[in-house]
């Protein structure tokens, strides 16, 4: 006869500090200048964004910097209506993967510029394949959220 165990659901938070290093430093300095930087792999010629120090496909260092387009195409999205540790902004928001024009990997950010309070209304606007454009804050912070969101074109 098996014994039934009761469980308690909880969470553990693990705050940590991570040094940007030279590649992320330059990438985030670009955010302060309202520019999005990627790096290009000399072996496969893919443009990786956010900038990476090496190509995860070829395992070679990347040393060519490219300022990439601020427009792109939505590839996947998720409506977030709950709070969690480390969230990029207050919910509701839409976490979105997009392929910025001329790049070869998807870029993760959020969508905005329209009413997100009602999921049913939002899902009528948001469609994979839709065109997007970066909207910047008026700040000059070297932070990913200096790019406020991507709005539908
Ligand atoms: Zn490569």
Backbone and ligand atoms as CSV (ligand in chain L), in Angstrom:
chain,resi,resn,atom,element,x,y,z
A,1,UNK,N,N,0.840,-1.187,0.000
A,1,UNK,CA,C,0.000,0.000,0.000
A,1,UNK,C,C,0.881,1.245,0.000
A,2,UNK,N,N,0.650,2.128,-0.969
A,2,UNK,CA,C,1.484,3.330,-1.048
A,2,UNK,C,C,0.967,4.408,-0.105
A,3,UNK,N,N,1.908,5.174,0.384
A,3,UNK,CA,C,1.572,6.247,1.308
A,3,UNK,C,C,1.384,7.546,0.516
A,4,UNK,N,N,0.360,8.295,0.842
A,4,UNK,CA,C,0.106,9.553,0.153
A,4,UNK,C,C,0.850,10.680,0.867
A,5,UNK,N,N,1.614,11.464,0.100
A,5,UNK,CA,C,2.360,12.583,0.669
A,5,UNK,C,C,1.686,13.891,0.303
A,6,UNK,N,N,1.676,14.793,1.237
A,6,UNK,CA,C,1.167,16.139,0.972
A,6,UNK,C,C,2.364,17.004,0.620
A,7,UNK,N,N,2.140,17.969,-0.257
A,7,UNK,CA,C,3.240,18.843,-0.677
A,7,UNK,C,C,2.870,20.297,-0.444
A,8,UNK,N,N,3.876,21.113,-0.395
A,8,UNK,CA,C,3.719,22.556,-0.273
A,8,UNK,C,C,4.397,23.185,-1.474
A,9,UNK,N,N,3.653,23.967,-2.255
A,9,UNK,CA,C,4.239,24.641,-3.410
A,9,UNK,C,C,4.803,25.972,-2.947
A,10,UNK,N,N,6.052,26.240,-3.270
A,10,UNK,CA,C,6.690,27.503,-2.922
A,10,UNK,C,C,7.687,27.836,-4.016
A,11,UNK,N,N,8.434,28.908,-3.847
A,11,UNK,CA,C,9.439,29.249,-4.839
A,11,UNK,C,C,10.704,29.713,-4.150
A,12,UNK,N,N,11.793,29.576,-4.836
A,12,UNK,CA,C,13.092,30.028,-4.339
A,12,UNK,C,C,13.583,31.117,-5.278
A,13,UNK,N,N,14.019,32.214,-4.723
A,13,UNK,CA,C,14.606,33.277,-5.531
A,13,UNK,C,C,16.107,33.275,-5.301
A,14,UNK,N,N,16.836,33.451,-6.367
A,14,UNK,CA,C,18.280,33.401,-6.282
A,14,UNK,C,C,18.864,34.645,-6.956
A,15,UNK,N,N,18.894,35.763,-6.224
A,15,UNK,CA,C,19.471,36.971,-6.823
A,15,UNK,C,C,20.958,36.760,-7.113
A,16,UNK,N,N,21.409,37.272,-8.219
A,16,UNK,CA,C,22.826,37.184,-8.548
A,16,UNK,C,C,23.206,38.382,-9.392
A,17,UNK,N,N,24.477,38.624,-9.489
A,17,UNK,CA,C,24.994,39.719,-10.278
A,17,UNK,C,C,25.891,39.121,-11.355
A,18,UNK,N,N,25.728,39.611,-12.565
A,18,UNK,CA,C,26.461,39.052,-13.691
A,18,UNK,C,C,27.189,40.191,-14.405
A,19,UNK,N,N,28.475,40.065,-14.568
A,19,UNK,CA,C,29.235,41.087,-15.298
A,19,UNK,C,C,28.877,41.022,-16.778
A,20,UNK,N,N,28.651,42.175,-17.402
A,20,UNK,CA,C,28.290,42.204,-18.816
A,20,UNK,C,C,29.412,41.651,-19.696
A,21,UNK,N,N,30.640,41.983,-19.378
A,21,UNK,CA,C,31.734,41.623,-20.274
A,21,UNK,C,C,31.731,42.563,-21.467
A,22,UNK,N,N,32.739,42.486,-22.338
A,22,UNK,CA,C,32.879,43.472,-23.424
A,22,UNK,C,C,31.758,43.425,-24.467
A,23,UNK,N,N,31.236,42.250,-24.795
A,23,UNK,CA,C,30.217,42.173,-25.857
A,23,UNK,C,C,28.887,42.712,-25.370
A,24,UNK,N,N,28.429,42.257,-24.219
A,24,UNK,CA,C,27.167,42.786,-23.709
A,24,UNK,C,C,27.283,44.265,-23.359
A,25,UNK,N,N,28.454,44.691,-22.889
A,25,UNK,CA,C,28.639,46.113,-22.592
A,25,UNK,C,C,28.383,46.932,-23.851
A,26,UNK,N,N,29.004,46.536,-24.948
A,26,UNK,CA,C,28.803,47.291,-26.188
A,26,UNK,C,C,27.355,47.191,-26.660
A,27,UNK,N,N,26.755,46.016,-26.542
A,27,UNK,CA,C,25.361,45.866,-26.948
A,27,UNK,C,C,24.463,46.821,-26.144
A,28,UNK,N,N,24.647,46.847,-24.824
A,28,UNK,CA,C,23.785,47.693,-23.988
A,28,UNK,C,C,24.110,49.174,-24.134
A,29,UNK,N,N,25.366,49.519,-24.442
A,29,UNK,CA,C,25.668,50.914,-24.765
A,29,UNK,C,C,24.917,51.326,-26.020
A,30,UNK,N,N,24.746,50.407,-26.931
A,30,UNK,CA,C,23.933,50.671,-28.119
A,30,UNK,C,C,22.493,50.986,-27.737
A,31,UNK,N,N,21.976,50.280,-26.746
A,31,UNK,CA,C,20.608,50.562,-26.278
A,31,UNK,C,C,20.494,52.024,-25.830
A,32,UNK,N,N,21.512,52.546,-25.151
A,32,UNK,CA,C,21.492,53.942,-24.692
A,32,UNK,C,C,21.492,54.903,-25.874
A,33,UNK,N,N,22.072,54.476,-26.999
A,33,UNK,CA,C,22.141,55.308,-28.218
A,33,UNK,C,C,20.972,55.030,-29.158
A,34,UNK,N,N,20.018,54.225,-28.703
A,34,UNK,CA,C,18.860,53.833,-29.514
A,34,UNK,C,C,19.287,53.080,-30.770
A,35,UNK,N,N,20.275,52.188,-30.580
A,35,UNK,CA,C,20.760,51.349,-31.673
A,35,UNK,C,C,20.757,49.894,-31.217
A,36,UNK,N,N,20.497,49.003,-32.162
A,36,UNK,CA,C,20.515,47.572,-31.863
A,36,UNK,C,C,21.716,46.969,-32.592
A,37,UNK,N,N,22.612,46.378,-31.821
A,37,UNK,CA,C,23.819,45.801,-32.402
A,37,UNK,C,C,23.784,44.281,-32.380
A,38,UNK,N,N,24.261,43.732,-33.468
A,38,UNK,CA,C,24.495,42.304,-33.542
A,38,UNK,C,C,25.948,42.062,-33.891
A,39,UNK,N,N,26.313,40.805,-33.916
A,39,UNK,CA,C,27.645,40.432,-34.381
A,39,UNK,C,C,27.477,39.422,-35.511
A,40,UNK,N,N,28.453,39.444,-36.439
A,40,UNK,CA,C,28.379,38.568,-37.613
A,40,UNK,C,C,29.414,37.461,-37.493
A,41,UNK,N,N,28.983,36.254,-37.787
A,41,UNK,CA,C,29.888,35.105,-37.775
A,41,UNK,C,C,30.642,35.066,-39.110
A,42,UNK,N,N,31.958,35.049,-39.055
A,42,UNK,CA,C,32.773,35.040,-40.277
A,42,UNK,C,C,32.694,33.696,-40.998
A,43,UNK,N,N,32.269,32.645,-40.305
A,43,UNK,CA,C,32.221,31.322,-40.937
A,43,UNK,C,C,30.878,31.073,-41.649
A,44,UNK,N,N,29.758,31.304,-40.943
A,44,UNK,CA,C,28.447,31.019,-41.545
A,44,UNK,C,C,27.741,32.289,-42.027
A,45,UNK,N,N,28.336,33.461,-41.745
A,45,UNK,CA,C,27.814,34.774,-42.170
A,45,UNK,C,C,26.485,35.154,-41.522
A,46,UNK,N,N,26.070,34.398,-40.510
A,46,UNK,CA,C,24.827,34.782,-39.836
A,46,UNK,C,C,25.062,36.017,-38.981
A,47,UNK,N,N,24.056,36.878,-38.917
A,47,UNK,CA,C,24.084,38.027,-38.019
A,47,UNK,C,C,23.271,37.661,-36.790
A,48,UNK,N,N,23.938,37.687,-35.640
A,48,UNK,CA,C,23.349,37.260,-34.377
A,48,UNK,C,C,22.976,38.485,-33.556
A,49,UNK,N,N,21.758,38.504,-33.075
A,49,UNK,CA,C,21.314,39.625,-32.257
A,49,UNK,C,C,20.417,39.102,-31.148
A,50,UNK,N,N,20.658,39.508,-29.891
A,50,UNK,CA,C,21.675,40.435,-29.434
A,50,UNK,C,C,23.081,39.953,-29.783
A,51,UNK,N,N,24.015,40.898,-29.811
A,51,UNK,CA,C,25.402,40.573,-30.125
A,51,UNK,C,C,25.909,39.453,-29.226
A,52,UNK,N,N,26.663,38.551,-29.825
A,52,UNK,CA,C,27.251,37.436,-29.070
A,52,UNK,C,C,28.746,37.384,-29.334
A,53,UNK,N,N,29.470,36.878,-28.382
A,53,UNK,CA,C,30.931,36.828,-28.520
A,53,UNK,C,C,31.375,35.695,-29.437
A,54,UNK,N,N,30.490,34.698,-29.618
A,54,UNK,CA,C,30.841,33.595,-30.520
A,54,UNK,C,C,29.564,33.073,-31.167
A,55,UNK,N,N,29.755,32.397,-32.286
A,55,UNK,CA,C,28.619,31.799,-32.984
A,55,UNK,C,C,28.323,30.448,-32.338
A,56,UNK,N,N,27.123,30.260,-31.817
A,56,UNK,CA,C,26.810,28.985,-31.159
A,56,UNK,C,C,26.674,27.823,-32.135
A,57,UNK,N,N,26.626,28.095,-33.425
A,57,UNK,CA,C,26.572,27.025,-34.423
A,57,UNK,C,C,27.983,26.600,-34.851
A,58,UNK,N,N,28.848,27.582,-35.077
A,58,UNK,CA,C,30.195,27.301,-35.612
A,58,UNK,C,C,31.257,27.253,-34.514
A,59,UNK,N,N,30.949,27.764,-33.349
A,59,UNK,CA,C,31.898,27.850,-32.233
A,59,UNK,C,C,33.150,28.635,-32.598
A,60,UNK,N,N,32.958,29.702,-33.363
A,60,UNK,CA,C,34.068,30.613,-33.651
A,60,UNK,C,C,33.716,31.985,-33.066
A,61,UNK,N,N,34.753,32.727,-32.675
A,61,UNK,CA,C,34.529,34.063,-32.138
A,61,UNK,C,C,33.937,34.965,-33.218
A,62,UNK,N,N,33.077,35.865,-32.796
A,62,UNK,CA,C,32.542,36.868,-33.718
A,62,UNK,C,C,33.213,38.188,-33.371
A,63,UNK,N,N,33.704,38.887,-34.358
A,63,UNK,CA,C,34.334,40.169,-34.056
A,63,UNK,C,C,33.876,41.287,-34.995
A,64,UNK,N,N,32.916,40.989,-35.866
A,64,UNK,CA,C,32.378,42.031,-36.741
A,64,UNK,C,C,31.050,42.527,-36.173
A,65,UNK,N,N,31.001,43.811,-35.853
A,65,UNK,CA,C,29.791,44.399,-35.280
A,65,UNK,C,C,28.920,44.961,-36.389
A,66,UNK,N,N,27.617,44.783,-36.236
A,66,UNK,CA,C,26.657,45.241,-37.234
A,66,UNK,C,C,25.513,45.946,-36.514
A,67,UNK,N,N,25.208,47.173,-36.937
A,67,UNK,CA,C,23.985,47.810,-36.433
A,67,UNK,C,C,22.842,47.258,-37.256
A,68,UNK,N,N,21.868,46.657,-36.598
A,68,UNK,CA,C,20.795,45.978,-37.326
A,68,UNK,C,C,19.565,46.867,-37.432
A,69,UNK,N,N,18.640,46.443,-38.270
A,69,UNK,CA,C,17.396,47.189,-38.502
A,69,UNK,C,C,16.547,47.248,-37.238
A,70,UNK,N,N,15.728,48.275,-37.157
A,70,UNK,CA,C,14.806,48.419,-36.026
A,70,UNK,C,C,13.400,48.004,-36.419
A,71,UNK,N,N,13.323,47.286,-37.513
A,71,UNK,CA,C,12.062,46.710,-37.962
A,71,UNK,C,C,12.264,45.210,-38.120
A,72,UNK,N,N,11.168,44.484,-38.001
A,72,UNK,CA,C,11.262,43.037,-38.136
A,72,UNK,C,C,9.899,42.409,-38.244
A,73,UNK,N,N,9.892,41.080,-38.165
A,73,UNK,CA,C,8.679,40.291,-38.356
A,73,UNK,C,C,8.456,39.403,-37.136
A,74,UNK,N,N,7.243,39.426,-36.614
A,74,UNK,CA,C,6.902,38.620,-35.442
A,74,UNK,C,C,6.916,37.134,-35.802
A,75,UNK,N,N,7.612,36.337,-34.987
A,75,UNK,CA,C,7.660,34.891,-35.246
A,75,UNK,C,C,6.908,34.080,-34.187
A,76,UNK,N,N,6.825,34.591,-32.971
A,76,UNK,CA,C,6.093,33.891,-31.910
A,76,UNK,C,C,5.796,34.888,-30.790
A,77,UNK,N,N,4.730,34.632,-30.040
A,77,UNK,CA,C,4.389,35.551,-28.957
A,77,UNK,C,C,3.611,34.840,-27.876
A,78,UNK,N,N,3.613,35.483,-26.707
A,78,UNK,CA,C,2.874,34.943,-25.575
A,78,UNK,C,C,2.322,36.095,-24.749
A,79,UNK,N,N,1.063,36.006,-24.427
A,79,UNK,CA,C,0.403,37.028,-23.606
A,79,UNK,C,C,0.672,36.701,-22.140
A,80,UNK,N,N,1.245,37.654,-21.432
A,80,UNK,CA,C,1.603,37.435,-20.027
A,80,UNK,C,C,0.715,38.312,-19.158
A,81,UNK,N,N,-0.080,37.669,-18.316
A,81,UNK,CA,C,-1.007,38.432,-17.471
A,81,UNK,C,C,-0.809,38.130,-15.990
A,82,UNK,N,N,0.389,37.708,-15.622
A,82,UNK,CA,C,0.676,37.450,-14.222
A,82,UNK,C,C,2.050,38.024,-13.881
A,83,UNK,N,N,2.243,38.242,-12.620
A,83,UNK,CA,C,3.506,38.813,-12.156
A,83,UNK,C,C,4.493,37.689,-11.858
A,84,UNK,N,N,5.738,37.935,-12.170
A,84,UNK,CA,C,6.784,36.987,-11.804
A,84,UNK,C,C,8.085,37.741,-11.564
A,85,UNK,N,N,8.953,37.104,-10.842
A,85,UNK,CA,C,10.233,37.706,-10.507
A,85,UNK,C,C,11.039,37.952,-11.783
A,86,UNK,N,N,11.517,39.176,-11.942
A,86,UNK,CA,C,12.352,39.500,-13.086
A,86,UNK,C,C,11.586,39.869,-14.339
A,87,UNK,N,N,10.268,40.082,-14.221
A,87,UNK,CA,C,9.482,40.422,-15.414
A,87,UNK,C,C,9.975,41.767,-15.967
A,88,UNK,N,N,9.909,41.949,-17.316
A,88,UNK,CA,C,10.464,43.164,-17.918
A,88,UNK,C,C,9.619,44.408,-17.692
A,89,UNK,N,N,8.329,44.231,-17.459
A,89,UNK,CA,C,7.426,45.360,-17.251
A,89,UNK,C,C,6.191,44.825,-16.528
A,90,UNK,N,N,5.320,45.728,-16.138
A,90,UNK,CA,C,4.101,45.314,-15.445
A,90,UNK,C,C,3.170,44.575,-16.406
A,91,UNK,N,N,2.588,43.488,-15.979
A,91,UNK,CA,C,1.609,42.796,-16.837
A,91,UNK,C,C,0.299,43.594,-16.926
A,92,UNK,N,N,-0.497,43.390,-17.943
A,92,UNK,CA,C,-0.245,42.437,-19.018
A,92,UNK,C,C,0.749,42.991,-20.032
A,93,UNK,N,N,1.523,42.093,-20.603
A,93,UNK,CA,C,2.407,42.452,-21.708
A,93,UNK,C,C,2.514,41.249,-22.636
A,94,UNK,N,N,3.076,41.479,-23.797
A,94,UNK,CA,C,3.263,40.394,-24.757
A,94,UNK,C,C,4.756,40.185,-24.951
A,95,UNK,N,N,5.206,39.022,-24.558
A,95,UNK,CA,C,6.577,38.612,-24.810
A,95,UNK,C,C,6.629,38.125,-26.250
A,96,UNK,N,N,7.596,38.627,-27.016
A,96,UNK,CA,C,7.575,38.357,-28.452
A,96,UNK,C,C,8.946,37.981,-28.980
A,97,UNK,N,N,8.959,36.996,-29.850
A,97,UNK,CA,C,10.145,36.680,-30.638
A,97,UNK,C,C,9.941,37.283,-32.007
A,98,UNK,N,N,10.975,37.938,-32.504
A,98,UNK,CA,C,10.881,38.577,-33.821
A,98,UNK,C,C,12.196,38.412,-34.558
A,99,UNK,N,N,12.110,38.379,-35.872
A,99,UNK,CA,C,13.311,38.335,-36.698
A,99,UNK,C,C,13.520,39.745,-37.238
A,100,UNK,N,N,14.518,40.436,-36.698
A,100,UNK,CA,C,14.809,41.783,-37.185
A,100,UNK,C,C,15.341,41.681,-38.619
A,101,UNK,N,N,14.980,42.635,-39.436
A,101,UNK,CA,C,15.336,42.587,-40.864
A,101,UNK,C,C,16.851,42.470,-41.033
A,102,UNK,N,N,17.262,41.525,-41.843
A,102,UNK,CA,C,18.671,41.339,-42.152
A,102,UNK,C,C,19.429,40.487,-41.147
A,103,UNK,N,N,18.743,39.989,-40.107
A,103,UNK,CA,C,19.409,39.153,-39.104
A,103,UNK,C,C,19.002,37.695,-39.303
A,104,UNK,N,N,19.666,36.824,-38.562
A,104,UNK,CA,C,19.476,35.391,-38.793
A,104,UNK,C,C,19.020,34.598,-37.580
A,105,UNK,N,N,18.743,35.288,-36.490
A,105,UNK,CA,C,18.203,34.627,-35.293
A,105,UNK,C,C,17.081,35.500,-34.741
A,106,UNK,N,N,16.210,34.908,-33.959
A,106,UNK,CA,C,15.112,35.684,-33.389
A,106,UNK,C,C,15.584,36.495,-32.184
A,107,UNK,N,N,14.966,37.648,-32.028
A,107,UNK,CA,C,15.269,38.598,-30.965
A,107,UNK,C,C,14.061,38.620,-30.032
A,108,UNK,N,N,14.307,38.542,-28.737
A,108,UNK,CA,C,13.223,38.524,-27.750
A,108,UNK,C,C,13.026,39.900,-27.137
A,109,UNK,N,N,11.813,40.396,-27.218
A,109,UNK,CA,C,11.476,41.660,-26.546
A,109,UNK,C,C,9.972,41.634,-26.276
A,110,UNK,N,N,9.380,42.790,-26.088
A,110,UNK,CA,C,7.943,42.830,-25.835
A,110,UNK,C,C,7.246,43.683,-26.889
A,111,UNK,N,N,5.941,43.474,-27.027
A,111,UNK,CA,C,5.128,44.285,-27.928
A,111,UNK,C,C,4.397,45.337,-27.119
A,112,UNK,N,N,4.052,46.436,-27.760
A,112,UNK,CA,C,3.304,47.492,-27.086
A,112,UNK,C,C,2.737,48.460,-28.104
A,113,UNK,N,N,2.214,49.580,-27.586
A,113,UNK,CA,C,1.658,50.597,-28.454
A,113,UNK,C,C,0.194,50.372,-28.785
A,114,UNK,N,N,-0.426,49.406,-28.129
A,114,UNK,CA,C,-1.868,49.179,-28.305
A,114,UNK,C,C,-2.407,48.619,-26.996
A,115,UNK,N,N,-3.725,48.552,-26.900
A,115,UNK,CA,C,-4.377,48.142,-25.654
A,115,UNK,C,C,-4.128,46.657,-25.372
A,116,UNK,N,N,-3.487,46.399,-24.243
A,116,UNK,CA,C,-3.177,45.022,-23.867
A,116,UNK,C,C,-4.040,44.529,-22.706
A,117,UNK,N,N,-4.965,45.358,-22.243
A,117,UNK,CA,C,-5.748,44.996,-21.058
A,117,UNK,C,C,-6.632,43.775,-21.292
A,118,UNK,N,N,-7.103,43.609,-22.515
A,118,UNK,CA,C,-8.029,42.521,-22.837
A,118,UNK,C,C,-7.353,41.561,-23.820
A,119,UNK,N,N,-7.143,40.339,-23.398
A,119,UNK,CA,C,-6.473,39.351,-24.246
A,119,UNK,C,C,-7.194,39.157,-25.577
A,120,UNK,N,N,-8.526,39.083,-25.545
A,120,UNK,CA,C,-9.277,38.835,-26.782
A,120,UNK,C,C,-9.081,39.964,-27.788
A,121,UNK,N,N,-8.998,41.200,-27.297
A,121,UNK,CA,C,-8.737,42.322,-28.206
A,121,UNK,C,C,-7.309,42.262,-28.725
A,122,UNK,N,N,-6.376,41.950,-27.840
A,122,UNK,CA,C,-4.961,41.898,-28.231
A,122,UNK,C,C,-4.721,40.821,-29.290
A,123,UNK,N,N,-5.350,39.666,-29.113
A,123,UNK,CA,C,-5.084,38.567,-30.062
A,123,UNK,C,C,-5.639,38.836,-31.448
A,124,UNK,N,N,-6.568,39.801,-31.556
A,124,UNK,CA,C,-7.060,40.179,-32.886
A,124,UNK,C,C,-6.042,41.058,-33.617
A,125,UNK,N,N,-5.157,41.684,-32.849
A,125,UNK,CA,C,-4.129,42.556,-33.436
A,125,UNK,C,C,-2.843,41.785,-33.712
A,126,UNK,N,N,-2.466,40.926,-32.785
A,126,UNK,CA,C,-1.163,40.261,-32.840
A,126,UNK,C,C,-1.240,38.976,-33.666
A,127,UNK,N,N,-0.452,38.937,-34.722
A,127,UNK,CA,C,-0.410,37.759,-35.598
A,127,UNK,C,C,1.035,37.476,-35.974
A,128,UNK,N,N,1.411,36.220,-35.945
A,128,UNK,CA,C,2.736,35.865,-36.446
A,128,UNK,C,C,2.845,36.349,-37.884
A,129,UNK,N,N,3.987,36.904,-38.223
A,129,UNK,CA,C,4.199,37.434,-39.565
A,129,UNK,C,C,3.953,38.925,-39.656
A,130,UNK,N,N,3.364,39.521,-38.607
A,130,UNK,CA,C,3.106,40.958,-38.652
A,130,UNK,C,C,4.427,41.724,-38.566
A,131,UNK,N,N,4.428,42.912,-39.157
A,131,UNK,CA,C,5.618,43.750,-39.172
A,131,UNK,C,C,5.660,44.602,-37.907
A,132,UNK,N,N,6.877,44.824,-37.399
A,132,UNK,CA,C,7.083,45.528,-36.136
A,132,UNK,C,C,8.162,46.599,-36.290
A,133,UNK,N,N,8.091,47.576,-35.391
A,133,UNK,CA,C,9.085,48.652,-35.370
A,133,UNK,C,C,9.421,48.993,-33.931
A,134,UNK,N,N,10.692,49.249,-33.663
A,134,UNK,CA,C,11.163,49.577,-32.312
A,134,UNK,C,C,10.656,50.948,-31.873
A,135,UNK,N,N,10.262,51.047,-30.605
A,135,UNK,CA,C,9.880,52.318,-29.983
A,135,UNK,C,C,10.777,52.484,-28.759
A,136,UNK,N,N,11.484,53.612,-28.713
A,136,UNK,CA,C,12.472,53.847,-27.662
A,136,UNK,C,C,11.931,54.764,-26.584
A,137,UNK,N,N,12.483,54.638,-25.390
A,137,UNK,CA,C,12.156,55.582,-24.323
A,137,UNK,C,C,12.944,56.866,-24.583
A,138,UNK,N,N,12.648,57.893,-23.827
A,138,UNK,CA,C,13.386,59.145,-23.969
A,138,UNK,C,C,14.661,59.133,-23.129
A,139,UNK,N,N,14.882,58.048,-22.392
A,139,UNK,CA,C,16.086,57.938,-21.560
A,139,UNK,C,C,17.276,57.534,-22.420
A,140,UNK,N,N,18.424,57.558,-21.803
A,140,UNK,CA,C,19.639,57.062,-22.471
A,140,UNK,C,C,20.284,56.024,-21.575
A,141,UNK,N,N,19.479,55.051,-21.166
A,141,UNK,CA,C,19.971,54.006,-20.275
A,141,UNK,C,C,20.551,52.846,-21.087
A,142,UNK,N,N,21.666,52.326,-20.603
A,142,UNK,CA,C,22.293,51.163,-21.237
A,142,UNK,C,C,21.607,49.904,-20.708
A,143,UNK,N,N,20.328,49.766,-21.083
A,143,UNK,CA,C,19.496,48.681,-20.566
A,143,UNK,C,C,18.553,48.222,-21.681
A,144,UNK,N,N,18.207,46.961,-21.681
A,144,UNK,CA,C,17.353,46.422,-22.741
A,144,UNK,C,C,16.008,47.143,-22.796
A,145,UNK,N,N,15.514,47.636,-21.650
A,145,UNK,CA,C,14.215,48.303,-21.647
A,145,UNK,C,C,14.309,49.784,-22.009
A,146,UNK,N,N,15.508,50.255,-22.407
A,146,UNK,CA,C,15.569,51.578,-23.034
A,146,UNK,C,C,14.846,51.500,-24.383
A,147,UNK,N,N,14.821,50.311,-24.934
A,147,UNK,CA,C,13.953,50.015,-26.071
A,147,UNK,C,C,12.616,49.618,-25.418
A,148,UNK,N,N,11.644,50.524,-25.460
A,148,UNK,CA,C,10.409,50.304,-24.680
A,148,UNK,C,C,9.649,49.063,-25.128
A,149,UNK,N,N,9.449,48.969,-26.442
A,149,UNK,CA,C,8.697,47.841,-26.992
A,149,UNK,C,C,8.768,47.903,-28.514
A,150,UNK,N,N,8.220,46.917,-29.151
A,150,UNK,CA,C,8.033,46.935,-30.607
A,150,UNK,C,C,6.539,47.102,-30.862
A,151,UNK,N,N,6.224,48.009,-31.767
A,151,UNK,CA,C,4.812,48.248,-32.093
A,151,UNK,C,C,4.501,47.720,-33.484
A,152,UNK,N,N,3.254,47.349,-33.699
A,152,UNK,CA,C,2.857,46.907,-35.046
A,152,UNK,C,C,2.997,48.041,-36.045
A,153,UNK,N,N,3.437,47.712,-37.248
A,153,UNK,CA,C,3.530,48.722,-38.323
A,153,UNK,C,C,2.229,48.789,-39.100
L,1,ZN,ZN,ZN,28.542,30.687,-37.505
